[in-house]
Amino acid sequence: MQLQLEAMIIIQQYYMVISSKHFQKQASSLAQMTISTALLSCDMFPVVEQLPTITAQTSGSFIALPFDENFLFKCEAKGNPRPTYRWTKDGMDFDPHKDPRVIKEESSGTFMIPNTKGKVKYQGKYRCYASNKLGTAISEESEFIVPGKSQFIYPLLHFPKEKTEPVVVTEGDSVVLECDPPQGTPPWQMYWMTNGNLRHIEQNERVSMGLNGNLYFSNTLLSDSHDDYCCFASFSRIRTIVQKPPMNLINMIAYKANETEFFFFFFFFALTFKGLGSVISFREELELECIAEGLPTPVVEWIKMLDSLPKRTQIKNYGKLLTIPNLTDQDEGKYMCKAKNDLGVAVHHFHVIVEEPPSWQEEPVKSQLAEIGSDIHIKCSAKGKPQPTITWKRNGQPLDDFPSTNYKMLDDRIIILRAEQKDTAVYQCEASNKHGTLLVNTNVLVMSEYFTYLVQCLFCRRREDPEGSLDGERYSLLKNGSLLIHKVEMEDMGQYKCLANNSEGTMSLTTELFIKDSTRIVKPPQDMKVKRGSIAELECQVECDPTLRRELEILWMKDGMNILSNFSEGYFTDDGILQIVNVSHSDQGNYTCVVRTSLDQDTASCLCSKCDTDVPDPPVQLKLTDLKDRSVRLQWVAASDHNSPITEFIIQYEENHWEPEKWKEILRVAGSQFSAPLTLYGHINYQFRVIAVNAIGRSRPSMPSERYKTPPCAPDRNPENIKIEGHLPHQMDISWEPLLPVEHNGPSLEYKLSYRLLGVEDSWKEQMVKRHSFVVRDTPTFVPYEVKIQAFNRHGWAPEPRVVTGYSGEDLPLAAPEDVSVEVLNCTMLRVSWSPVPQSTLRGHLGGYTVHWWQTQSLLTSKRIPSERQSLTISGNRSHTMVPGLKPFSEYSLTVNVFNRRGNGPSSSPISFTTPQGVPEQPPILRATNFQKDSITLVWAPPHETNGFLTGYLLQYQTGMTFIDISHVTSSISVNFI
C-alpha cells in the first residue's frame, strides 16, 4: 500500500489520492495511509520528476482585424525539469526568438504578433511543443488568418467597379437584381435601398432578398421601375458599410400581363452540395431557400418526405426560407418545397445529410503510472460522422517513427507490452474528420518499484496549522521520512508540508492529499436458477467518486475467466448488466462482477445454475356438463406443472360460422379451480380449450372439447353509440354501432329505426334496415328529433331501446351582428363589440364570430391601399374582442359575421375608423464620414415606417461622461469637437 502511494505522488504532481471506504469494508487497508516525502539537499536527493503538461494554449482559428493591437499565441506548460518550448508553422520549425518584431514572454512559450503591415507573412497554422527530458506535450493547432484586399479588410471599402446596364423587363415578367458583394469578415448583413431617399425596398410574397443578397421579383409591376436600386453590405466586425453602384430597372407596359405557369430558380447559402444532397454539421442551423417566379405570385409550402417537419422548424421570408436550428441526426431526410399558383405547381427536393465533428465517447485518461514490466493500455475512443480517423504520436512525432516490438495498435487504443523505463513519454491521440480535430496528451511514467531516501524527515505540518507539528495517535513518522495516518478521515484531506535537514541544510516539500469515495457495488448480482433455452440477466449496480465516473470499468468473469475475452457467443454486456442468451448446461457456474477505477476496485459474485422448471403440460380430459340454452359448465384435469405451480387457467372458445378456426378468450380462473360455468350466445356452435399458466409461461392449448350448439333466441341488446348529424340543410344522418355477429342470437338480424320531432309529434315514424346507418330526408332546418333503434331477428325483439335526441341539418346563418362599434385604444390596437345574433336566425350550433378588417389608406400619404383583409376568429358566444397589429396613422374598415358548423353568415355593414400617429421606427443606418481632426459628418437613413408626420431627429453624442442632445436635424449633420 505504501509503495503504490509513493508512485502516485510522483506521477500526479504532488497530488495524492486515497479512497474513503466509509469505514464499512476493507478496514485493514484503511487503517494506515502513507504520505511519502523527499528532502532536497545540495549534493544528493531524490528528484521528483514530472512529464510536461500543457496548461494554457491558443486553439482554433482567428482573423487579424485592423482594430486589434496584437495577436496572442499562448503556450504555457508545467513539468519537472521545467519545460522548454518550440513552435512549428505549417509543419516547419518557427522560432519566435529569431524574429525581432515578435513579442516574447521569457517565462513561457507565449508570443505576440504585432498588428503591422507585414503581418501577412505570419499567416499559417501554428503548434506549440513543450519538452523536458521525460517527453514532449503538444498544443492544439491554431490558425492565423490575415485577410487580403480581396477579402475586404483594407483599402477596398466598396464593391468592385463595374458598369451597370439598365435592366428592361415587361410588366408581369420576373427579374433578378444581383448583389455579388465582396467577401469579407463575417458576420455580414446585406439589404437593398433606393439610393435617392435611402428607403428600404419593401419585401413581401412577390419581392424578396435571397440569402445570397440578390433581389428577386417573382413578377414585376409598373411601380417597380426605379433608377436607383442599391445593394448595401454591412461588415460589423470592421465597422464598415459599402454599397454597389445604383441599378436601373425599367418596367415596360404590356398590352396585357401574361399569366403563365411558373418555374423555379433556387438559391442556397452556407451548404455543401453533392448533386441534390446537402451536408451540414451537427448542431448547426439548416437553411433551405426556395424562390419561385410566376404570375400570379406563387405561394411556397414545405414538406419533409415520409415524415413531418421537426417542431423546431421556422418558416421565414414569406414562406420561402426554411430554417432548423441545432440540427440532429433525426433531421436528416428529403425535404420538398412546393410552389403553386392558379396555373400550376412546381416542386424541388433537398436531400439533407447531417454530419458531426469528432467528440470523445469517453474522456481519455491524461496520466498513467506503471511499473516496469507491466502492460499499459491507452484508450482513445471517439465518435463522429464521418467516423473520425485516429492518429497516434509519441512526444509529438508519429508513433510509426519509433520502431518497437512492444507496441500493439488496435482500433481505439494502443498497448505497451512489458513496459520499460524508456517508454516514459507523452503520447498524443488525435481524432479527426473533415469537420474538426480533437487532441489529448497522455503522460505515461514507467518507474521501478522501490525508492530510497537518504535523509531524515524531522516533522510535518498541516497547511492549516503552519506553526505546529502533526501529532496524536493517528499519526506516525516512519524511519524513511514517511508519514503514516491511521484510520483515515475526510478531515485529513488537504496540503501537508515535510521539513527535512541534514548537515548541509534544511529543505521542505509540500504534497496534497485527496480523499475520494470508494468504488463499490451497491446492488450485487443474485444467485438464480434459469430455465434452459431462456435469457438470464445478472445486474451489478455501482457507485464511485464522481470525478472517477468517466474511467469506471465494469468487467464480468465466469469461473475466474474474463467473459468477453474467453467466451465469444451468447453473452452481452451493457452498463452493468450481463445478459446470457439461450441458456444451456455449459452456462452454469460462478459469475463475478469486477468494477474498477484507477484508484480501487470492488467485486461481487453469484451462482447461476440451470433448473428443471418449465411451462406446464396442457390440461386434459375436457368435459361439458350442465348443458343449458345459454350456458354450460366446462371441466378439465391439470397435467404436470414442472416444478412451478399453476397460477391460472385461460379458457378459449371457437365457433364455426362467423370466424371459424379463430380462438378467442372467454374466461380466466385461478390455478386451484378445475371447472367453470360459461355464459353463451344463442345460435352458436361452440367448442372450448384450456391453457395452463405458471411462473415460467403458458402451456400449449389443450385438445378441443366436443362441440355444443346453442338454440336461437331474440337479441339480448340494442345498438349503442347512436350519432345524429346533419351534413345538409334538409336531411338528418343517423348512424350507430352494430351488434357483433355472435350477438345476433339467431338468423335475419334487422334494426327498427324510429324517429319523431321533439315536442311536436306524438307518433313515431319507423324504418326497418339491415345496415347500420340511415338518412332522413326533407326535414326542417336545424330542429330537434327523438330517435331510438331496436334489434330484431326471426325469434323476436331485443328489449325496449332508450331514446336519444339530436338535430337535423344546419344551414348558413341569416342575420349579421348588429350594433357593431369600435374603440381605438392606441395606435396599433382597438376594441370591437357587437350584439349577439338571435338564435332564430342562427340555423345551427353557434360556432362563434369572425372579425374582418383591412387598411384602406395611409393618413400620411393619403394613398389608397389595395384591400388585404385580415381576420380574427372568436369561438363561442362572445360579443367583444381586441384587434391587435394595426398600423399607426391609417384608415381602416371593419366587419363582423357569425358562423355555425355549416359556414359563415352575412357580414355586418362596414364601419370605418382611424388609428392615431405612433412612434417612428429607429433609423436603419447611421454612418460617420469625413473624419477631421475636430469634426465628423454623420449621415443616416429615415426609418422604414415613420408612423406619422416626421418632425425631426434627436441626435446624442457623448463627451466624457456627458450626453449632449441636438434636436430637429435633417438626414446629415457635421459635429465639431471641442
PyMOL commands that set and color helices and strands:
alter all, ss='L'
color gray80, all
select helices_A, chain A and resi 2-11+27-30+96-98+117-122+149-151+222-224+236-238+329-331+399-401+421-423+490-492+546-551+563-566+585-587+741-743+839-842
alter helices_A, ss='H'
color red, helices_A
select strands_A, chain A and resi 15-20+32-35+50-57+60-63+70-73+75-80+84-89+92-94+103-104+111-114+124-132+135-138+142-145+167-170+175-177+188-194+199-200+207-209+215-217+226-235+240-243+247-252+264-266+272-274+277-281+286-292+299-304+314-316+321-324+333-341+344-360+367-371+376-379+382-385+389-394+397-398+407-409+413-416+425-433+436-447+456-462+475-477+483-486+494-502+505-517+520-523+528-531+536-539+541-543+553-558+561-562+571-574+577-580+589-596+601-611+620-625+631-637+648-655+664-670+675-679+685-693+708-709+720-725+731-737+750-757+765-769+773-777+784-793+796-797+804-807+818-826+829-835+846-858+870-875+880-883+890-900+911-914+926-929+935-940+954-959+962-967+972-976
alter strands_A, ss='S'
color yellow, strands_A
deselect
rebuild
show_as cartoon
